[in-house]
Amino acid sequence: MPPLDLVWDRLTTTQPALSWQVSLLLAVVVLVITWSPAGYRLVRHLITLVHEAGHAAVAALVGRRLSGIRLHSDTSGVTVSRGRPRGPGMVATVLAGYPAPALVGLGGALLLGQGYAAALLWSLVLVCALMLLLIRNLYGLWVVLVTGVAVAALSWAATPPVLSATAYLVVWALLLAAPRAVVELQRQRRRRCERGSDVDQLARLTGVPPVVWVGVLWLVCVGALVVGARELLPLG
């Protein structure tokens, strides 16, 4: 079978859903990793990648011109786009970053609920491939390339149970780390008195105080976690 046909076969073939007990165990493992300092720093690279992809995707959807994406070794990132400096398009672009990991995690949970673990992982590979066209620094190129190649290799060679377990780990990481990222954002704002974060930009664009935007982002991320967990832990 040609390679493209093999990939398509993988994409359209369902994998066995994990039992709620195994899914819960994976969730606990990810929770411990995500809320530990060293573990969060590792997971944060994935969260930042999806965060910046969210900015880029919405910027393209509202008609802004993308200039590039940079990912840094301190797990921060920046997406630069050109267009009107104010207005709904700019607000949507800035707003998209922090909810992106949570919403992608929720979409992943819905896919896993239907058994499409391989489709989820190959979707991540596609995101990495598209981001390679926009990355403008060497470290960012390395992060995206390593992530894409590693996920593609695993999606190609892993057995269905390993594929499912990996997909569950990725989705749980996105869902559990998204609220943590918002909490960390507010901590950094208090500690360093920074005024260049997404919520500060939203405050300048809309007149709504930054703390309100922090609350909105946190509620969106927690809401996605709750709904996603119901898909990943089918107790019924």
C-alpha positions as CSV (number, residue, x, y, z in Angstrom):
1,M,0.0,0.0,0.0
2,P,1.4,3.5,-0.9
3,P,2.6,5.6,2.1
4,L,-0.3,8.2,1.6
5,D,-2.8,5.4,1.6
6,L,-1.3,4.0,4.8
7,V,-1.6,7.4,6.4
8,W,-5.2,7.8,5.3
9,D,-5.9,4.3,6.6
10,R,-4.5,5.2,10.0
11,L,-6.5,8.5,10.0
12,T,-9.8,6.8,9.3
13,T,-9.3,3.7,11.4
14,T,-10.6,3.9,15.0
15,Q,-8.5,2.8,17.9
16,P,-9.8,1.2,21.1
17,A,-11.1,3.6,23.7
18,L,-9.4,3.4,27.1
19,S,-11.4,2.4,30.1
20,W,-12.3,5.2,32.5
21,Q,-10.0,3.7,35.1
22,V,-6.9,3.9,32.7
23,S,-8.0,7.4,31.5
24,L,-8.2,8.6,35.1
25,L,-4.8,7.1,35.9
26,L,-3.3,9.0,32.9
27,A,-5.1,12.2,34.1
28,V,-3.5,11.9,37.6
29,V,-0.1,11.4,36.0
30,V,-0.5,14.4,33.8
31,L,-1.9,16.5,36.7
32,V,1.2,15.7,38.8
33,I,3.5,16.6,36.0
34,T,1.6,19.7,35.0
35,W,1.5,21.2,38.5
36,S,5.1,20.4,39.3
37,P,7.6,23.2,38.4
38,A,9.9,21.0,36.3
39,G,7.0,19.1,34.7
40,Y,5.1,22.3,33.9
41,R,8.1,23.8,32.1
42,L,8.2,20.7,29.9
43,V,4.5,20.7,29.1
44,R,4.6,24.5,28.7
45,H,6.4,24.1,25.3
46,L,3.4,22.2,23.9
47,I,1.0,24.8,25.4
48,T,2.9,27.7,23.9
49,L,3.0,26.0,20.5
50,V,-0.8,25.6,20.5
51,H,-1.2,29.1,22.1
52,E,0.7,30.8,19.2
53,A,-1.0,28.6,16.7
54,G,-4.3,29.9,18.0
55,H,-3.2,33.5,17.6
56,A,-2.1,32.7,14.0
57,A,-5.2,30.8,13.0
58,V,-7.6,33.6,14.2
59,A,-5.4,36.3,12.7
60,A,-5.6,34.5,9.3
61,L,-9.4,34.0,9.7
62,V,-10.1,37.7,10.4
63,G,-8.0,38.8,7.4
64,R,-4.8,39.9,9.1
65,R,-1.4,39.3,7.4
66,L,0.9,37.0,9.4
67,S,4.5,38.1,9.7
68,G,5.8,35.2,11.7
69,I,5.9,33.2,15.0
70,R,8.8,33.0,17.5
71,L,9.1,30.4,20.3
72,H,11.7,31.0,23.0
73,S,13.6,28.7,25.4
74,D,11.9,30.3,28.4
75,T,8.6,28.8,27.0
76,S,7.3,32.2,25.9
77,G,6.3,33.0,22.4
78,V,5.0,35.8,20.1
79,T,3.0,35.9,16.9
80,V,3.2,39.0,14.8
81,S,0.5,40.0,12.3
82,R,-0.3,43.1,10.3
83,G,-3.6,44.8,10.0
84,R,-5.8,47.3,11.8
85,P,-4.3,48.0,15.2
86,R,-7.8,48.1,16.8
87,G,-11.2,46.7,16.1
88,P,-12.9,43.3,16.5
89,G,-10.3,41.5,14.4
90,M,-7.4,42.6,16.6
91,V,-9.4,41.7,19.8
92,A,-10.2,38.2,18.4
93,T,-6.6,37.7,17.5
94,V,-5.2,38.6,20.9
95,L,-8.0,36.8,22.7
96,A,-7.4,33.5,20.9
97,G,-4.1,32.5,22.6
98,Y,-4.9,31.3,26.1
99,P,-8.2,29.5,25.2
100,A,-6.5,27.7,22.2
101,P,-4.9,24.8,24.2
102,A,-8.2,24.2,26.2
103,L,-10.4,24.3,23.0
104,V,-8.0,22.0,21.1
105,G,-8.0,19.7,24.1
106,L,-11.8,19.7,24.1
107,G,-11.8,18.9,20.4
108,G,-9.3,16.2,21.0
109,A,-11.5,14.7,23.8
110,L,-14.4,14.6,21.4
111,L,-12.3,12.8,18.8
112,L,-11.1,10.3,21.3
113,G,-14.7,9.7,22.4
114,Q,-15.3,8.5,18.8
115,G,-12.0,6.4,18.8
116,Y,-10.0,8.6,16.5
117,A,-6.7,8.7,18.4
118,A,-4.6,8.5,15.3
119,A,-6.5,11.3,13.6
120,L,-5.9,13.5,16.6
121,L,-2.1,12.9,16.6
122,W,-1.8,13.4,12.8
123,S,-3.8,16.7,13.2
124,L,-1.0,17.8,15.6
125,V,1.6,16.8,13.0
126,L,-0.3,19.0,10.4
127,V,-0.3,21.9,12.8
128,C,3.5,21.6,13.2
129,A,4.0,21.4,9.4
130,L,2.0,24.6,8.9
131,M,3.8,26.4,11.7
132,L,7.2,25.6,10.1
133,L,6.2,28.0,7.4
134,L,5.7,30.8,9.9
135,I,8.5,30.2,12.5
136,R,11.1,32.9,12.4
137,N,13.8,31.8,14.9
138,L,16.0,28.8,15.3
139,Y,14.8,27.6,18.7
140,G,11.2,27.8,17.5
141,L,12.1,25.8,14.4
142,W,13.7,23.1,16.6
143,V,10.7,22.8,18.9
144,V,8.2,22.5,16.1
145,L,10.3,20.2,14.1
146,V,11.1,17.8,17.0
147,T,7.5,17.8,18.1
148,G,6.2,17.1,14.6
149,V,8.7,14.4,13.8
150,A,8.3,12.6,17.1
151,V,4.5,12.6,16.9
152,A,4.5,11.5,13.3
153,A,7.0,8.6,14.0
154,L,4.9,7.5,16.9
155,S,1.6,7.7,14.9
156,W,3.2,5.7,12.2
157,A,4.8,2.9,14.2
158,A,2.9,2.6,17.5
159,T,0.4,-0.2,18.2
160,P,-3.3,0.9,18.6
161,P,-3.2,0.7,22.5
162,V,0.0,2.8,22.6
163,L,-1.5,5.3,20.1
164,S,-4.6,5.7,22.2
165,A,-2.6,6.1,25.4
166,T,-0.4,8.8,23.8
167,A,-3.4,10.7,22.5
168,Y,-5.1,10.6,25.9
169,L,-1.9,12.0,27.5
170,V,-1.7,14.8,25.0
171,V,-5.3,15.8,25.5
172,W,-5.2,15.6,29.2
173,A,-2.0,17.7,29.1
174,L,-3.8,20.4,27.0
175,L,-6.9,20.4,29.2
176,L,-5.1,20.4,32.6
177,A,-2.3,22.8,31.7
178,A,-4.6,25.5,30.1
179,P,-6.0,26.7,33.4
180,R,-2.6,26.6,35.0
181,A,-1.3,28.9,32.2
182,V,-3.9,31.5,33.1
183,V,-3.1,31.2,36.8
184,E,0.6,31.7,36.0
185,L,-0.2,34.7,33.8
186,Q,-1.9,36.5,36.7
187,R,1.0,35.5,39.1
188,Q,3.5,37.0,36.7
189,R,1.5,40.2,36.3
190,R,1.4,40.6,40.1
191,R,5.1,39.7,40.6
192,R,6.7,41.7,37.8
193,C,4.1,44.3,37.2
194,E,4.2,43.5,33.5
195,R,1.8,45.3,31.2
196,G,2.5,43.6,27.8
197,S,0.5,40.4,28.3
198,D,-2.5,39.3,26.3
199,V,-4.9,40.5,28.9
200,D,-3.3,43.9,29.2
201,Q,-3.5,44.3,25.4
202,L,-7.2,43.3,25.6
203,A,-7.7,45.9,28.3
204,R,-6.2,48.6,26.1
205,L,-8.3,47.5,23.1
206,T,-11.6,47.2,24.9
207,G,-11.4,49.2,28.1
208,V,-12.3,46.1,30.2
209,P,-9.9,45.7,33.1
210,P,-7.2,43.0,32.8
211,V,-8.4,41.0,35.8
212,V,-11.8,40.6,34.1
213,W,-10.1,39.1,31.1
214,V,-8.1,36.8,33.3
215,G,-11.4,35.6,34.9
216,V,-13.0,35.0,31.4
217,L,-10.0,33.1,30.1
218,W,-9.9,30.9,33.3
219,L,-13.6,30.1,33.1
220,V,-13.2,29.1,29.4
221,C,-10.3,26.9,30.2
222,V,-12.0,25.3,33.2
223,G,-15.2,24.8,31.2
224,A,-13.3,23.0,28.5
225,L,-11.7,20.8,31.1
226,V,-15.0,19.9,32.6
227,V,-16.6,19.0,29.3
228,G,-13.5,17.3,28.0
229,A,-13.2,15.2,31.2
230,R,-16.8,13.9,30.7
231,E,-15.7,12.6,27.3
232,L,-12.5,11.1,28.6
233,L,-14.0,9.5,31.7
234,P,-17.2,7.9,30.4
235,L,-18.4,6.6,33.8
236,G,-21.8,5.6,32.4
